[in-house]
Amino acid sequence: MIRKEGIPPIARHAAKQGLTRLMMRLPATRATIRAAAASQSHLYELCGAYGEACSVLDRMRKDRSADPAIIAEYEIICAEIEADVLRSLLGDR
């Protein structure tokens, strides 16, 4: 179990949000992702990065003045994190 006491609240929120989003994006792995995120700090950190990247992407998609190239870059980042999570779950780190 990851000790979350030393993790800043904003990072915990991003990780929780990222975990929730990953479970929605990858429904076949929901239980596995949840269990792994609770015990593997690497996966917990990936959840936080995913939560932060998705939040930025959501805000930029709503902003009509946002640069489409930056939006595309964040879409790639999110897809890469999803792939990293799947590799981690499969043990191919």
C-alpha positions as CSV (number, residue, x, y, z in Angstrom):
1,M,0.0,0.0,0.0
2,I,1.3,3.4,-0.9
3,R,1.6,5.8,2.0
4,K,-0.3,8.9,0.8
5,E,0.3,11.0,3.9
6,G,3.4,12.6,2.5
7,I,1.8,13.4,-0.9
8,P,0.5,16.9,-1.4
9,P,-3.3,17.1,-1.6
10,I,-3.2,18.4,-5.2
11,A,-1.1,15.5,-6.3
12,R,-3.5,13.1,-4.5
13,H,-6.4,14.7,-6.3
14,A,-4.7,14.5,-9.7
15,A,-3.9,10.8,-9.1
16,K,-7.4,10.0,-8.0
17,Q,-8.8,11.9,-11.0
18,G,-6.3,10.1,-13.3
19,L,-7.1,6.7,-11.9
20,T,-10.8,7.3,-12.5
21,R,-10.3,8.5,-16.0
22,L,-8.0,5.5,-16.8
23,M,-10.6,3.1,-15.5
24,M,-13.2,4.7,-17.8
25,R,-10.8,4.6,-20.8
26,L,-9.6,1.1,-20.1
27,P,-12.7,-0.7,-18.7
28,A,-11.3,-4.2,-19.1
29,T,-8.5,-3.4,-16.7
30,R,-10.5,-1.5,-14.0
31,A,-9.9,-3.8,-11.1
32,T,-6.3,-4.4,-12.0
33,I,-5.5,-0.7,-12.4
34,R,-7.2,0.1,-9.1
35,A,-5.2,-2.6,-7.2
36,A,-1.9,-1.8,-8.9
37,A,-2.3,2.0,-8.3
38,A,-2.8,1.2,-4.6
39,S,0.4,-0.8,-4.3
40,Q,2.8,0.5,-7.0
41,S,4.2,4.0,-6.7
42,H,5.1,4.1,-10.4
43,L,1.6,3.4,-11.5
44,Y,0.2,5.9,-8.9
45,E,2.5,8.5,-10.3
46,L,1.3,7.7,-13.9
47,C,-2.3,8.2,-12.7
48,G,-1.3,11.6,-11.4
49,A,0.4,12.6,-14.6
50,Y,-2.6,11.3,-16.6
51,G,-5.0,13.3,-14.4
52,E,-3.0,16.5,-14.9
53,A,-2.6,16.0,-18.6
54,C,-6.4,15.3,-19.1
55,S,-7.3,18.4,-17.0
56,V,-5.1,20.6,-19.2
57,L,-6.5,19.0,-22.4
58,D,-10.1,19.5,-21.2
59,R,-9.4,23.2,-20.5
60,M,-7.7,23.7,-23.8
61,R,-10.5,22.0,-25.8
62,K,-12.9,24.5,-24.3
63,D,-10.7,27.5,-25.1
64,R,-11.4,28.4,-28.7
65,S,-8.2,30.4,-28.8
66,A,-6.1,27.4,-27.8
67,D,-3.4,26.3,-30.3
68,P,-4.5,23.1,-32.1
69,A,-0.9,21.9,-32.2
70,I,-0.7,22.0,-28.4
71,I,-4.1,20.2,-28.1
72,A,-2.8,17.5,-30.4
73,E,0.4,17.3,-28.3
74,Y,-1.6,16.7,-25.1
75,E,-3.8,14.1,-26.9
76,I,-0.6,12.3,-27.7
77,I,0.7,12.6,-24.1
78,C,-2.5,11.2,-22.8
79,A,-2.4,8.3,-25.3
80,E,1.2,7.6,-24.3
81,I,0.4,7.5,-20.6
82,E,-2.4,5.1,-21.3
83,A,0.1,2.9,-23.2
84,D,2.6,3.1,-20.3
85,V,-0.1,2.0,-17.9
86,L,-1.0,-1.0,-20.0
87,R,2.7,-1.9,-20.3
88,S,3.1,-1.6,-16.6
89,L,0.1,-3.8,-15.9
90,L,1.4,-6.4,-18.3
91,G,4.8,-6.3,-16.7
92,D,6.7,-4.9,-19.7
93,R,8.2,-1.9,-18.0
